[in-house]
Amino acid sequence: MRRWMTVLMVAVFCMLPLTVVSAAEHVATGQGASERAALQAAMRSAVEAEVGVYLDSSTRIANYQVLSDKIYTHSEGYIKSYEVLSKDEVGGVHRVTIRADVSGDKISDVTSSLQQRQAVIGMNMEQPRVAVIAVDQSGKEYPTLSSVLITALQQEGFTRLIDISSANSGAKRAAMALTSNRYSVDLGQLAELRADAPCDYLVRVYVQNDTASLDDILPGLHKAYISCAASLVNTNTGEITWSGTARGESKHWFGNSEAEALEQVADTLAPQLSKAAFNKAANIQQHLQLTIPQSRLGTFSEAREKVAALPGVQHVYLRSLARGIYTLDLDFDGTAGDFATVLEQQGYHVTYFAAESVVVE
């Protein structure tokens, strides 16, 4: 099994050129053969706490090596200032604890290229398929809004995107139903969506469109008020991994008022969505759902112990037991595909896995 050394948690604001990334304060401890080596280790730990750097011992993507080399070998360059809180030496091993201000803007520069972001998403989430739909209370679609969100995701490094407005009728019907019922997620509707438009995540945007009209006085004059509720849903588990809202209002009474209000909404939602999606991909520790027969794990306590003992698994939660099948949530240092490999190595037969979901026979 690959050794996951750290977590890549990159708060990248590269798609927002006006955003200022401030320094973040971290307390970190390092050890080394000398005081200087211990100090450098503490600096590296502080940098990792701010952005995390995922390093694979058998790196598949060259950009990861470039990224890790830049950050690991120049940790001091990412720290604006630091204060030594304590230091000691025991048996020839030096230990230094510091409080450091880590420069997020410099780290952002390192990770800002599209190719590097694609590498992050590919390594940590295996390039998930993301579908997007925007629809209002009457069933009217808003393909222009969907297009803006898709573009934002593309610019953030996501490459497998589906515009539901151009999908087949079955996929569109299921996605509309999921979006209209914006306060919950119907697993049956998710299954219908996956059957017609295979996807790992659904970006659903519920649009509330209120328009005031002066047609009685001057035909064609309107003022639009639009509010949107958006969420990113895992289509395999039903988990909502992000949600956001936005409001838009046309500044003038005119025929194109809806487009003006929608533009405001898109300008608010697009960076929220793309940033949240990338930050999720940047965290190599994925939250997974495991479905497995009770006969493979035994009692409740045995099930938790057996799953927790698997390499890379942390924080096991037993969610349900129905018809002899356990459903467990867990955190895993890798993708669902990596977890499936671990299970196979332990003698379990994996019949299905997708983004954040693994099924064992």
Backbone torsions as a table, in degrees:
resi	resn	phi	psi	omega
1	MET	NA	141.0	178.3
2	ARG	-65.4	146.5	-179.6
3	ARG	-94.4	115.1	179.2
4	TRP	-88.5	112.2	-171.9
5	MET	-87.6	-36.7	-179.7
6	THR	-150.3	174.4	-179.6
7	VAL	-105.8	130.6	177.5
8	LEU	-91.7	104.1	179.7
9	MET	-120.1	89.3	-171.3
10	VAL	-98.6	115.6	174.3
11	ALA	-89.2	80.4	-172.7
12	VAL	-94.4	126.6	178.1
13	PHE	-114.7	34.2	-173.3
14	CYS	-68.1	-19.7	179.6
15	MET	-86.0	-4.3	-179.4
16	LEU	-117.8	88.1	-172.3
17	PRO	-61.8	-20.0	-178.5
18	LEU	-92.2	-4.4	-177.3
19	THR	-75.3	136.6	175.8
20	VAL	-104.8	123.1	-179.3
21	VAL	-93.7	115.9	-176.0
22	SER	-88.9	164.3	178.1
23	ALA	-71.8	148.9	178.1
24	ALA	-118.9	138.3	-176.7
25	GLU	-91.9	133.1	179.5
26	HIS	-137.9	141.5	170.9
27	VAL	-98.4	126.0	-175.3
28	ALA	-141.4	153.0	-179.5
29	THR	-124.5	139.5	177.5
30	GLY	-132.7	154.3	177.7
31	GLN	-125.7	152.5	179.5
32	GLY	-170.5	172.9	-179.1
33	ALA	-72.5	-16.9	176.9
34	SER	-136.9	166.4	178.9
35	GLU	-63.4	-38.2	179.1
36	ARG	-63.7	-42.7	179.8
37	ALA	-64.5	-38.7	178.4
38	ALA	-66.0	-38.8	178.4
39	LEU	-64.3	-43.8	178.2
40	GLN	-62.3	-39.6	179.0
41	ALA	-64.6	-37.6	178.0
42	ALA	-66.7	-39.8	177.4
43	MET	-62.4	-43.9	178.9
44	ARG	-61.0	-41.0	179.3
45	SER	-64.6	-37.6	178.5
46	ALA	-65.2	-41.5	178.1
47	VAL	-64.2	-42.8	179.3
48	GLU	-62.5	-35.7	179.6
49	ALA	-65.7	-29.4	-179.5
50	GLU	-81.4	-47.9	-176.0
51	VAL	-117.5	-20.5	-174.1
52	GLY	64.9	141.8	174.5
53	VAL	-132.2	117.3	179.6
54	TYR	-85.8	120.7	179.8
55	LEU	-124.5	124.5	179.8
56	ASP	-103.9	131.9	-176.0
57	SER	-66.2	-20.7	175.9
58	SER	-121.6	60.9	-172.6
59	THR	-51.0	127.6	179.9
60	ARG	-89.0	-23.1	-173.9
61	ILE	-120.4	125.2	-175.1
62	ALA	-58.0	-35.9	-178.1
63	ASN	-62.7	-27.9	176.4
64	TYR	-64.9	-40.5	-180.0
65	GLN	-65.5	-41.0	178.2
66	VAL	-62.4	-46.6	-178.3
67	LEU	-62.1	-48.2	-177.5
68	SER	-66.7	-39.4	179.1
69	ASP	-60.8	-44.1	-178.1
70	LYS	-61.7	-42.5	-175.5
71	ILE	-81.4	-43.9	-176.3
72	TYR	-70.4	-36.9	-175.7
73	THR	-87.5	-8.0	179.7
74	HIS	-132.7	42.7	-176.8
75	SER	-57.2	-37.6	-178.2
76	GLU	-59.6	-33.3	-177.6
77	GLY	-68.3	-14.5	-179.9
78	TYR	-100.8	5.0	-179.2
79	ILE	-113.1	120.4	-178.4
80	LYS	-72.8	-40.1	178.2
81	SER	-161.0	161.1	177.6
82	TYR	-151.8	157.9	177.7
83	GLU	-129.5	129.8	177.6
84	VAL	-78.9	117.8	-179.3
85	LEU	-87.1	-37.2	178.6
86	SER	-161.3	157.6	174.9
87	LYS	-155.9	143.9	177.4
88	ASP	-153.6	174.7	-179.8
89	GLU	-143.9	123.9	-179.9
90	VAL	-131.0	120.0	177.4
91	GLY	59.6	34.1	178.7
92	GLY	85.5	-2.3	178.6
93	VAL	-103.5	119.9	179.9
94	HIS	-89.7	144.6	-178.9
95	ARG	-134.4	126.7	-177.6
96	VAL	-130.3	132.7	175.5
97	THR	-115.7	130.9	-177.2
98	ILE	-128.5	159.4	166.7
99	ARG	-111.8	118.5	-171.7
100	ALA	-124.7	143.3	170.9
101	ASP	-97.3	111.5	-176.1
102	VAL	-92.2	133.8	-177.7
103	SER	-85.2	101.8	-178.9
104	GLY	-68.9	-28.8	-177.1
105	ASP	-69.1	-35.3	177.7
106	LYS	-67.3	-40.5	178.5
107	ILE	-65.3	-38.0	177.7
108	SER	-59.3	-39.5	178.8
109	ASP	-60.4	-39.8	-178.0
110	VAL	-65.8	-37.0	-173.3
111	THR	-100.4	14.4	-169.4
112	SER	-82.3	-17.4	-174.9
113	SER	-73.3	146.5	-179.6
114	LEU	-58.8	-41.1	-178.0
115	GLN	-62.3	-39.6	179.3
116	GLN	-69.0	-38.3	177.8
117	ARG	-65.9	-38.8	175.8
118	GLN	-61.9	-36.8	178.6
119	ALA	-65.2	-40.8	177.7
120	VAL	-60.4	-48.6	-178.1
121	ILE	-66.0	-40.5	179.7
122	GLY	-64.7	-41.6	-178.0
123	MET	-72.2	-43.4	-171.8
124	ASN	-90.5	-26.4	-177.1
125	MET	-128.9	3.3	177.3
126	GLU	54.7	45.1	176.7
127	GLN	47.2	75.0	-178.3
128	PRO	-66.7	152.4	175.0
129	ARG	-88.4	124.0	-176.0
130	VAL	-118.6	123.1	177.2
131	ALA	-102.2	148.5	-176.3
132	VAL	-132.5	135.5	175.1
133	ILE	-146.0	142.8	173.2
134	ALA	-130.1	124.9	-174.8
135	VAL	-147.1	149.5	179.9
136	ASP	-103.7	-173.5	-173.6
137	GLN	-65.4	-21.3	-179.8
138	SER	-93.2	-2.6	-177.4
139	GLY	93.5	2.2	177.9
140	LYS	-71.6	133.9	179.2
141	GLU	-91.3	156.0	179.1
142	TYR	-126.4	75.1	-175.7
143	PRO	-62.2	-28.7	179.0
144	THR	-65.7	-41.7	176.9
145	LEU	-65.2	-43.2	177.2
146	SER	-58.6	-41.5	-178.0
147	SER	-63.1	-40.1	178.4
148	VAL	-63.5	-42.4	179.6
149	LEU	-66.6	-39.4	177.4
150	ILE	-62.9	-43.3	178.7
151	THR	-61.7	-41.6	178.9
152	ALA	-62.2	-40.6	177.9
153	LEU	-67.0	-39.2	177.1
154	GLN	-62.1	-42.9	-179.6
155	GLN	-68.2	-21.2	177.7
156	GLU	-86.8	-7.2	175.5
157	GLY	115.4	-2.9	177.6
158	PHE	-80.0	133.9	-172.4
159	THR	-115.6	-17.1	-175.8
160	ARG	-112.0	90.2	-173.0
161	LEU	-121.6	143.4	-176.9
162	ILE	-125.8	124.5	174.2
163	ASP	-91.9	108.5	-175.7
164	ILE	-61.2	-26.4	-179.8
165	SER	-62.7	-20.1	178.3
166	SER	-109.0	8.0	179.8
167	ALA	-84.2	177.1	-179.2
168	ASN	-73.2	168.9	-172.1
169	SER	-62.9	-36.5	-179.6
170	GLY	-64.4	-45.6	179.0
171	ALA	-64.5	-41.1	-179.4
172	LYS	-64.4	-41.9	-179.3
173	ARG	-63.4	-45.2	-179.8
174	ALA	-65.7	-42.5	-179.3
175	ALA	-65.4	-38.9	178.5
176	MET	-64.4	-41.1	179.1
177	ALA	-63.9	-41.1	179.0
178	LEU	-65.1	-35.7	-177.9
179	THR	-77.3	-39.5	179.9
180	SER	-63.7	-37.5	177.2
181	ASN	-89.3	68.2	-165.9
182	ARG	-75.2	-10.4	-177.5
183	TYR	-92.7	-6.5	180.0
184	SER	-149.8	174.9	-179.4
185	VAL	-127.5	124.0	179.2
186	ASP	-94.8	115.7	-176.9
187	LEU	-65.2	-31.3	177.4
188	GLY	-65.2	-42.1	177.0
189	GLN	-66.3	-35.3	175.7
190	LEU	-63.1	-40.7	178.4
191	ALA	-63.3	-40.1	177.3
192	GLU	-63.3	-41.6	179.4
193	LEU	-62.5	-47.0	-178.8
194	ARG	-63.5	-32.2	-178.8
195	ALA	-66.9	-35.4	-176.4
196	ASP	-99.2	-24.4	179.1
197	ALA	-144.2	81.1	-176.2
198	PRO	-50.5	120.1	179.8
199	CYS	-152.8	155.1	-179.6
200	ASP	-95.8	-29.6	-179.8
201	TYR	-136.7	149.0	175.5
202	LEU	-123.1	123.7	170.1
203	VAL	-92.7	111.8	-179.2
204	ARG	-113.1	131.7	-179.2
205	VAL	-124.0	115.8	177.2
206	TYR	-93.6	120.7	-175.7
207	VAL	-104.5	127.2	172.0
208	GLN	-108.2	113.6	-172.4
209	ASN	-113.4	112.2	177.1
210	ASP	-115.4	125.9	-176.2
211	THR	-123.7	128.5	172.9
212	ALA	-95.6	140.8	-174.0
213	SER	-126.6	143.7	172.7
214	LEU	-114.8	29.3	-176.5
215	ASP	-58.7	-31.6	-179.0
216	ASP	-67.1	-26.1	-178.9
217	ILE	-99.5	-55.1	178.5
218	LEU	-133.7	101.6	-177.8
219	PRO	-54.0	137.6	176.6
220	GLY	95.1	-5.5	179.4
221	LEU	-94.3	121.8	-179.1
222	HIS	-137.6	157.8	172.5
223	LYS	-130.5	128.0	-173.1
224	ALA	-107.4	138.6	174.6
225	TYR	-125.0	115.2	-174.9
226	ILE	-124.9	132.3	172.8
227	SER	-127.5	143.8	-176.0
228	CYS	-131.2	142.8	171.0
229	ALA	-119.2	119.9	-175.6
230	ALA	-119.8	152.6	176.3
231	SER	-152.8	155.8	176.7
232	LEU	-111.9	115.9	-172.0
233	VAL	-115.1	131.3	172.0
234	ASN	-74.8	118.9	-173.5
235	THR	-76.0	-10.6	178.5
236	ASN	-92.4	-37.3	-176.9
237	THR	-106.9	-18.1	-176.4
238	GLY	82.7	1.8	-178.4
239	GLU	-70.8	133.8	174.1
240	ILE	-90.0	112.3	-173.9
241	THR	-94.9	-12.0	176.2
242	TRP	-161.2	148.2	172.1
243	SER	-144.4	150.6	-179.0
244	GLY	-156.1	161.6	178.9
245	THR	-131.4	159.6	178.3
246	ALA	-156.3	150.8	177.4
247	ARG	-130.6	146.5	177.6
248	GLY	-140.8	147.3	-179.7
249	GLU	-144.3	130.2	178.2
250	SER	-67.8	142.1	-177.4
251	LYS	-82.3	-20.0	-174.8
252	HIS	-131.0	161.6	171.5
253	TRP	-89.5	107.2	178.2
254	PHE	-161.8	172.7	-173.7
255	GLY	-66.1	-24.7	-176.2
256	ASN	-102.5	28.5	-175.1
257	SER	-63.6	-36.4	-179.5
258	GLU	-61.6	-44.6	-179.5
259	ALA	-62.4	-37.7	179.7
260	GLU	-66.0	-43.0	179.2
261	ALA	-67.6	-39.6	178.6
262	LEU	-63.9	-35.3	178.8
263	GLU	-62.2	-40.4	176.7
264	GLN	-63.2	-43.3	178.8
265	VAL	-60.6	-46.6	-178.8
266	ALA	-62.0	-40.4	-179.9
267	ASP	-63.1	-27.1	178.6
268	THR	-85.0	-46.6	-174.5
269	LEU	-72.8	-40.4	-172.5
270	ALA	-56.1	-51.2	179.5
271	PRO	-67.3	-34.6	177.1
272	GLN	-59.5	-50.4	-177.1
273	LEU	-64.2	-51.4	-174.9
274	SER	-64.1	-38.4	179.9
275	LYS	-67.6	-43.9	179.9
276	ALA	-64.5	-41.4	-179.5
277	ALA	-65.2	-42.6	179.9
278	PHE	-68.4	-41.4	179.9
279	ASN	-61.6	-34.4	175.2
280	LYS	-65.5	-44.2	179.8
281	ALA	-66.0	-28.8	-176.8
282	ALA	-74.1	-13.4	179.3
283	ASN	-95.0	109.6	-175.7
284	ILE	-68.6	-22.8	178.3
285	GLN	-80.6	103.7	-176.4
286	GLN	-91.2	148.1	174.6
287	HIS	-92.3	113.3	-172.5
288	LEU	-114.0	155.5	173.8
289	GLN	-114.0	126.7	179.8
290	LEU	-111.9	126.7	174.6
291	THR	-112.0	123.7	-171.8
292	ILE	-153.6	143.0	179.1
293	PRO	-61.8	142.7	177.6
294	GLN	-59.6	-31.9	-178.2
295	SER	-62.8	-21.7	179.8
296	ARG	-84.1	-18.6	-173.6
297	LEU	-121.2	-23.2	179.3
298	GLY	89.3	-144.4	-176.2
299	THR	-70.1	173.5	179.3
300	PHE	-55.4	-51.0	-177.6
301	SER	-65.3	-38.9	178.0
302	GLU	-64.9	-38.3	-179.9
303	ALA	-61.9	-47.2	179.7
304	ARG	-62.2	-43.9	-177.7
305	GLU	-64.8	-43.4	-178.1
306	LYS	-65.9	-42.8	-179.2
307	VAL	-71.0	-41.1	179.9
308	ALA	-63.3	-26.1	-178.6
309	ALA	-79.7	-10.3	179.9
310	LEU	-68.8	142.3	-178.8
311	PRO	-57.7	131.1	175.6
312	GLY	86.5	-2.7	-176.4
313	VAL	-93.1	138.2	174.8
314	GLN	-139.9	157.2	170.2
315	HIS	52.1	72.4	-179.8
316	VAL	-90.5	130.4	178.6
317	TYR	-125.8	125.1	177.8
318	LEU	-87.0	113.4	-173.8
319	ARG	-92.5	-39.3	-177.4
320	SER	-162.9	160.3	171.6
321	LEU	-135.2	111.2	-178.1
322	ALA	-136.6	127.6	179.9
323	ARG	53.4	39.1	176.8
324	GLY	76.7	15.0	-178.6
325	ILE	-120.4	125.4	175.1
326	TYR	-84.4	144.1	166.1
327	THR	-120.5	120.8	-178.2
328	LEU	-124.4	144.7	170.9
329	ASP	-104.5	145.1	179.9
330	LEU	-156.3	159.4	171.7
331	ASP	-102.2	136.0	-176.0
332	PHE	-136.1	137.7	179.8
333	ASP	-79.6	69.6	-180.0
334	GLY	159.3	-172.9	-178.8
335	THR	-87.4	173.3	175.0
336	ALA	-61.1	-35.8	176.9
337	GLY	-64.1	-39.5	176.9
338	ASP	-64.8	-40.9	179.5
339	PHE	-66.0	-38.3	176.7
340	ALA	-60.1	-39.3	177.9
341	THR	-63.6	-43.3	178.2
342	VAL	-60.4	-44.1	180.0
343	LEU	-62.7	-43.3	178.4
344	GLU	-61.7	-39.7	179.3
345	GLN	-65.9	-25.2	178.9
346	GLN	-91.3	5.3	175.7
347	GLY	95.6	5.6	177.2
348	TYR	-88.4	148.6	179.8
349	HIS	-102.3	107.7	-179.6
350	VAL	-83.9	125.1	-179.4
351	THR	-100.7	-18.0	-177.4
352	TYR	-163.6	140.3	167.9
353	PHE	-149.5	147.5	177.8
354	ALA	-148.1	-169.7	-179.0
355	ALA	-55.8	113.3	174.0
356	GLU	67.5	20.7	-179.1
357	SER	-143.8	131.4	178.1
358	VAL	-135.3	134.7	-179.8
359	VAL	-119.7	130.4	178.6
360	VAL	-113.3	139.7	179.8
361	GLU	-75.0	NA	NA
